[in-house]
Amino acid sequence: MKIQENYSLKNLNTFGVEVSAKYFAEVKDLGDLKYAIEFAKINHLEILFLGGGSNVLFTKSFGGLVIKLDLKGISEAFLNEDEVLVTAKAGENWHEFVQLCLDKNYGGLENLSLIPGNVGTSPMQNIGAYGTEIKDTFVNCKVLNLGSMQVEEFNNEECRFGYRESVFKREGKGKYVILDVTFKLSTENHQLKTEYGAIKTELEKFGIENPTIQDVSRAVISIRQSKLPDPKVTGNAGSFFKNPTVSANQFSKVQKQYPQIPNYPNGEMVKIPAGWLIEQCGWKGKQIGNVASHELQALVIVNKTGAATGKEIYDFSTLIIESVIEKFGIELEREVNII
Ligand SMILES: Cc1cc2nc3c(=O)[nH]c(=O)nc-3n(C[C@H](O)[C@H](O)[C@H](O)COP(=O)(O)OP(=O)(O)OC[C@H]3O[C@@H](n4cnc5c(N)ncnc54)[C@H](O)[C@@H]3O)c2cc1C
């Protein structure tokens, strides 16, 4: 494995921001990974692990070692007549993995079709869409502990999954590399989730009354393609902010002023769609310099001209945060990892 110097990361981040890594390594197995980590330790370099680069914003070039995880391989083991355990290594592309499972008629991941990125990153923020999160089918993941350099296993509970959260984004941040992930999927009697978003309407449009998991996947893909910008065409990282969760008390104060505010009560707390808040502040479709809020989904910030710097995108996101605080008193949190 070669460690390269001054390596361009433009094609390795979906914002398409032109930055470089002082050192860069693409690792294909555990041996490569350990070697690259050792190289960084000896040379006192900061390490950044990279999957598909679809949830990062580089605000500057990276002065350390970027390790691109390219570990490949998928295996399966049948648990019983109805269930199968499928394990994919970190560098497998998420959507291709979902499609492979669907080709084999394994159910559980269909609502997560077309999410960019790699399998190894999926537990980081418990990726989710259309009423499903990976925690619903996640069994465990193998990780390399960067302190002990031993391989360990985290089960579902130990990952402490939450909304776009896991132990790997909190107390475990920077301590582990995820090597592979195992999911428990159905082989028979699939439990379809079609209530969320426009899935039902889309299936009706297709003229499908008794959908299969493959039909649900097709519906999800069609909805996503109609709403979200394709990063290959317009640089973006999907939802830039998390949907904020506020106390019922705070919510009722905001609701008095804005009775039409959409909301999803969750115990003592209330979740509010960040896209709605941003849109109400007049950001939808608005462009400043090279950066814009997407015209169909205000929550997505795009590299409109293709020439945006990470700093410009970051500053744009700060303006959005400030205006939402000013109008609603609610502070948005960035979902994208800022580097
Ligand atoms: C158009 C678009 C739509 C999207 N829609 C959704 C959606 O519906 N739902 C959703 O949840 N997300 C969505 N996302 C965000 C993104 O696809 C996910 O967060 C995805 O899991 C990121 O994977 P990645 O491999 O590209 O991560 P990267 O951007 O490469 O990395 C993200 C973070 O994880 C770290 N990391 C990467 N791999 C590992 C590893 N193996 N071990 C430890 N740390 C690691 C990186 O250092 C970085 O901090 C969308 C993004 C885009 C561009």
The ligand as a Tripos MOL2 file, in Angstrom:
@<TRIPOS>MOLECULE
LIG
   53    58     1     0     0
SMALL
NO_CHARGES

@<TRIPOS>ATOM
      1 C1        -27.8190   13.4230   -1.4010 C.3       1 LIG1
      2 C2        -27.5930   12.9090    0.0050 C.ar      1 LIG1
      3 C3        -28.6490   12.3350    0.7070 C.ar      1 LIG1
      4 C4        -28.4610   11.8440    2.0070 C.ar      1 LIG1
      5 N1        -29.5210   11.2720    2.6610 N.ar      1 LIG1
      6 C5        -29.3670   10.7590    3.9010 C.ar      1 LIG1
      7 C6        -30.4630   10.1310    4.5670 C.ar      1 LIG1
      8 O1        -31.5730   10.0280    4.0290 O.2       1 LIG1
      9 N2        -30.2690    9.6570    5.8160 N.ar      1 LIG1
     10 C7        -29.0550    9.7370    6.4310 C.ar      1 LIG1
     11 O2        -28.9520    9.2620    7.5710 O.2       1 LIG1
     12 N3        -27.9900   10.3140    5.8230 N.ar      1 LIG1
     13 C8        -28.1150   10.8270    4.5820 C.ar      1 LIG1
     14 N4        -27.0500   11.4280    3.9500 N.ar      1 LIG1
     15 C9        -25.7660   11.5590    4.6670 C.3       1 LIG1
     16 C10       -24.7730   10.4250    4.3500 C.3       1 LIG1
     17 O3        -25.1260    9.7350    3.1880 O.3       1 LIG1
     18 C11       -24.6570    9.4320    5.4890 C.3       1 LIG1
     19 O4        -24.3180   10.0890    6.6840 O.3       1 LIG1
     20 C12       -23.6130    8.3440    5.2050 C.3       1 LIG1
     21 O5        -23.6870    7.3360    6.1940 O.3       1 LIG1
     22 C13       -22.1980    8.8910    5.1620 C.3       1 LIG1
     23 O6        -21.3600    7.8510    4.7210 O.3       1 LIG1
     24 P1        -19.9340    8.1410    4.1030 P.3       1 LIG1
     25 O7        -19.2690    6.8120    3.9420 O.co2     1 LIG1
     26 O8        -20.0450    8.9660    2.8980 O.co2     1 LIG1
     27 O9        -19.2820    8.9620    5.3050 O.3       1 LIG1
     28 P2        -18.0700    9.9790    5.2600 P.3       1 LIG1
     29 O10       -18.5850   11.3150    4.8390 O.co2     1 LIG1
     30 O11       -16.9260    9.4270    4.5210 O.co2     1 LIG1
     31 O12       -17.7020   10.0620    6.8090 O.3       1 LIG1
     32 C14       -18.5900   10.6030    7.7620 C.3       1 LIG1
     33 C15       -17.9110   10.5990    9.1420 C.3       1 LIG1
     34 O13       -17.6800    9.2790    9.5790 O.3       1 LIG1
     35 C16       -16.2860    9.0180    9.7790 C.3       1 LIG1
     36 N5        -16.0690    7.6550    9.2590 N.ar      1 LIG1
     37 C17       -16.2620    7.2460    7.9840 C.ar      1 LIG1
     38 N6        -16.0870    5.9020    7.9090 N.ar      1 LIG1
     39 C18       -15.7650    5.4800    9.1540 C.ar      1 LIG1
     40 C19       -15.4670    4.1970    9.7190 C.ar      1 LIG1
     41 N7        -15.5050    3.0630    8.9850 N.pl3     1 LIG1
     42 N8        -15.1410    4.1280   11.0400 N.ar      1 LIG1
     43 C20       -15.1200    5.2500   11.7880 C.ar      1 LIG1
     44 N9        -15.4010    6.4880   11.3170 N.ar      1 LIG1
     45 C21       -15.7340    6.5960   10.0130 C.ar      1 LIG1
     46 C22       -15.5710   10.1180    9.0280 C.3       1 LIG1
     47 O14       -14.3170   10.4200    9.6090 O.3       1 LIG1
     48 C23       -16.5410   11.2800    9.1430 C.3       1 LIG1
     49 O15       -16.3890   11.9330   10.3770 O.3       1 LIG1
     50 C24       -27.1910   11.9190    2.6360 C.ar      1 LIG1
     51 C25       -26.1160   12.4850    1.9230 C.ar      1 LIG1
     52 C26       -26.3150   12.9630    0.6230 C.ar      1 LIG1
     53 C27       -25.1420   13.5240   -0.1420 C.3       1 LIG1
@<TRIPOS>BOND
     1     1     2 1
     2     2     3 ar
     3     2    52 ar
     4     3     4 ar
     5     4     5 ar
     6     4    50 ar
     7     5     6 ar
     8     6     7 ar
     9     6    13 1
    10     7     8 2
    11     7     9 ar
    12     9    10 ar
    13    10    11 2
    14    10    12 ar
    15    12    13 ar
    16    13    14 ar
    17    14    15 1
    18    14    50 ar
    19    15    16 1
    20    16    17 1
    21    16    18 1
    22    18    19 1
    23    18    20 1
    24    20    21 1
    25    20    22 1
    26    22    23 1
    27    23    24 1
    28    24    25 2
    29    24    26 1
    30    24    27 1
    31    27    28 1
    32    28    29 2
    33    28    30 1
    34    28    31 1
    35    31    32 1
    36    32    33 1
    37    33    34 1
    38    33    48 1
    39    34    35 1
    40    35    36 1
    41    35    46 1
    42    36    37 ar
    43    36    45 ar
    44    37    38 ar
    45    38    39 ar
    46    39    40 ar
    47    39    45 ar
    48    40    41 1
    49    40    42 ar
    50    42    43 ar
    51    43    44 ar
    52    44    45 ar
    53    46    47 1
    54    46    48 1
    55    48    49 1
    56    50    51 ar
    57    51    52 ar
    58    52    53 1
@<TRIPOS>SUBSTRUCTURE
     1 LIG1         1 GROUP 0 **** ****
